[in-house]
Amino acid sequence: MHQHLRPHGGLHGPISDYVKTHCETCAAGWTRTGEDGAKVYVCLLDREPVWPQMSDCDRYEKREESEPETDT
């Protein structure tokens, strides 16, 4: 189970499926992972961790996948 960390440590509770499927892949999001596997999802638009129980966002934009580098 993923758990959301507060900026200064401490667990903030389980995150919603929306956060796992959207915020983790959003062009405006960063995911930070701790040594214990806990994740922090940060929204660059809000400049703070996402609300763990988020269920929708009108600014979601899927992150473009980078092209794999080829040796030429």
DRENPA-3360 file (N, C-alpha, C; in nm, 2 decimals, always signed):
BEGIN
1 = MHQHLRPH = +0.08/-0.12/+0.00/+0.00/+0.00/+0.00/+0.09/+0.12/+0.00 ~ +0.06/+0.22/-0.09/+0.13/+0.35/-0.09/+0.07/+0.43/+0.02 ~ +0.16/+0.51/+0.09/+0.12/+0.60/+0.19/+0.18/+0.74/+0.15 ~ +0.11/+0.84/+0.19/+0.15/+0.98/+0.15/+0.22/+1.04/+0.27 ~ +0.34/+1.09/+0.25/+0.42/+1.16/+0.36/+0.39/+1.31/+0.37 ~ +0.39/+1.36/+0.48/+0.38/+1.50/+0.50/+0.52/+1.56/+0.46 ~ +0.52/+1.69/+0.42/+0.65/+1.75/+0.39/+0.76/+1.73/+0.49 ~ +0.72/+1.74/+0.62/+0.81/+1.73/+0.73/+0.82/+1.59/+0.79;
9 = GGLHGPIS = +0.77/+1.49/+0.72/+0.77/+1.36/+0.77/+0.64/+1.32/+0.84 ~ +0.62/+1.20/+0.87/+0.50/+1.15/+0.93/+0.40/+1.11/+0.82 ~ +0.33/+1.01/+0.85/+0.23/+0.96/+0.75/+0.10/+1.04/+0.75 ~ +0.05/+1.06/+0.63/-0.07/+1.14/+0.61/-0.19/+1.04/+0.58 ~ -0.17/+0.92/+0.57/-0.27/+0.82/+0.54/-0.26/+0.76/+0.40 ~ -0.35/+0.67/+0.37/-0.34/+0.60/+0.24/-0.39/+0.70/+0.13 ~ -0.34/+0.68/+0.01/-0.38/+0.77/-0.10/-0.48/+0.70/-0.19 ~ -0.56/+0.79/-0.26/-0.67/+0.74/-0.34/-0.61/+0.67/-0.47;
17 = DYVKTHCE = -0.70/+0.59/-0.53/-0.66/+0.53/-0.66/-0.64/+0.64/-0.76 ~ -0.71/+0.75/-0.76/-0.69/+0.86/-0.85/-0.54/+0.91/-0.84 ~ -0.50/+0.93/-0.72/-0.36/+0.98/-0.71/-0.26/+0.88/-0.77 ~ -0.28/+0.75/-0.74/-0.19/+0.65/-0.80/-0.20/+0.64/-0.95 ~ -0.31/+0.66/-1.01/-0.33/+0.65/-1.16/-0.31/+0.78/-1.23 ~ -0.33/+0.89/-1.17/-0.32/+1.02/-1.24/-0.20/+1.11/-1.20 ~ -0.19/+1.13/-1.07/-0.09/+1.22/-1.02/+0.05/+1.17/-1.05 ~ +0.06/+1.04/-1.04/+0.19/+0.97/-1.06/+0.24/+0.98/-1.21;
25 = TCAAGWTR = +0.14/+1.00/-1.30/+0.17/+1.01/-1.44/+0.15/+1.15/-1.50 ~ +0.12/+1.25/-1.42/+0.08/+1.38/-1.46/+0.21/+1.46/-1.50 ~ +0.20/+1.54/-1.61/+0.31/+1.63/-1.65/+0.34/+1.73/-1.55 ~ +0.25/+1.76/-1.46/+0.27/+1.87/-1.36/+0.30/+1.80/-1.22 ~ +0.35/+1.68/-1.22/+0.37/+1.61/-1.09/+0.51/+1.55/-1.08 ~ +0.55/+1.54/-0.96/+0.68/+1.47/-0.93/+0.64/+1.36/-0.83 ~ +0.71/+1.25/-0.83/+0.69/+1.15/-0.73/+0.83/+1.13/-0.66 ~ +0.82/+1.13/-0.53/+0.94/+1.11/-0.45/+0.92/+0.98/-0.37;
33 = TGEDGAKV = +1.02/+0.90/-0.37/+1.01/+0.77/-0.30/+1.12/+0.76/-0.19 ~ +1.08/+0.72/-0.07/+1.17/+0.71/+0.04/+1.23/+0.57/+0.04 ~ +1.33/+0.55/+0.13/+1.40/+0.42/+0.14/+1.31/+0.31/+0.17 ~ +1.20/+0.34/+0.25/+1.11/+0.24/+0.29/+1.00/+0.21/+0.19 ~ +1.00/+0.28/+0.08/+0.90/+0.26/-0.03/+0.79/+0.36/-0.02 ~ +0.78/+0.44/+0.08/+0.67/+0.54/+0.09/+0.69/+0.64/-0.02 ~ +0.58/+0.69/-0.07/+0.59/+0.79/-0.18/+0.52/+0.92/-0.14 ~ +0.58/+1.03/-0.20/+0.52/+1.16/-0.19/+0.49/+1.21/-0.33;
41 = YVCLLDRE = +0.37/+1.25/-0.36/+0.33/+1.30/-0.49/+0.32/+1.45/-0.47 ~ +0.40/+1.52/-0.55/+0.40/+1.67/-0.54/+0.34/+1.73/-0.67 ~ +0.25/+1.82/-0.65/+0.19/+1.89/-0.77/+0.27/+2.02/-0.79 ~ +0.33/+2.03/-0.90/+0.41/+2.15/-0.93/+0.32/+2.27/-0.95 ~ +0.19/+2.26/-0.98/+0.10/+2.37/-1.00/+0.07/+2.43/-0.86 ~ +0.05/+2.34/-0.76/+0.02/+2.39/-0.62/+0.15/+2.41/-0.54 ~ +0.26/+2.35/-0.59/+0.38/+2.36/-0.52/+0.38/+2.30/-0.38 ~ +0.30/+2.19/-0.37/+0.29/+2.12/-0.24/+0.25/+1.98/-0.27;
49 = PVWPQMSD = +0.26/+1.89/-0.17/+0.21/+1.75/-0.19/+0.06/+1.75/-0.22 ~ +0.02/+1.66/-0.31/-0.12/+1.65/-0.34/-0.21/+1.60/-0.22 ~ -0.33/+1.63/-0.23/-0.43/+1.59/-0.13/-0.45/+1.44/-0.15 ~ -0.42/+1.36/-0.04/-0.42/+1.21/-0.06/-0.55/+1.15/-0.10 ~ -0.66/+1.22/-0.07/-0.79/+1.16/-0.11/-0.85/+1.23/-0.24 ~ -0.76/+1.29/-0.32/-0.81/+1.36/-0.44/-0.88/+1.26/-0.53 ~ -0.99/+1.31/-0.60/-1.07/+1.22/-0.68/-1.08/+1.28/-0.83 ~ -1.03/+1.40/-0.85/-1.04/+1.46/-0.98/-0.95/+1.58/-0.98;
57 = CDRYEKRE = -0.91/+1.62/-1.10/-0.83/+1.74/-1.12/-0.85/+1.79/-1.26 ~ -0.89/+1.92/-1.27/-0.91/+1.98/-1.41/-0.79/+2.02/-1.48 ~ -0.67/+2.00/-1.42/-0.54/+2.04/-1.48/-0.46/+1.92/-1.52 ~ -0.52/+1.79/-1.51/-0.44/+1.67/-1.54/-0.40/+1.67/-1.68 ~ -0.27/+1.64/-1.71/-0.22/+1.63/-1.84/-0.12/+1.51/-1.84 ~ -0.14/+1.41/-1.91/-0.06/+1.29/-1.90/+0.08/+1.33/-1.95 ~ +0.18/+1.28/-1.87/+0.32/+1.31/-1.90/+0.36/+1.23/-2.03 ~ +0.43/+1.30/-2.12/+0.48/+1.24/-2.24/+0.59/+1.14/-2.21;
65 = ESEPETDT = +0.59/+1.03/-2.27/+0.69/+0.93/-2.25/+0.81/+0.97/-2.33 ~ +0.93/+0.97/-2.27/+1.05/+1.00/-2.35/+1.09/+0.89/-2.44 ~ +1.14/+0.93/-2.55/+1.19/+0.83/-2.65/+1.31/+0.76/-2.60 ~ +1.32/+0.63/-2.61/+1.44/+0.56/-2.57/+1.56/+0.60/-2.65 ~ +1.67/+0.63/-2.59/+1.79/+0.67/-2.66/+1.85/+0.55/-2.74 ~ +1.90/+0.58/-2.86/+1.96/+0.47/-2.95/+2.10/+0.51/-2.98 ~ +2.18/+0.41/-2.99/+2.32/+0.44/-3.03/+2.33/+0.45/-3.18 ~ +2.39/+0.56/-3.22/+2.40/+0.58/-3.37/+2.55/+0.60/-3.41;
% end
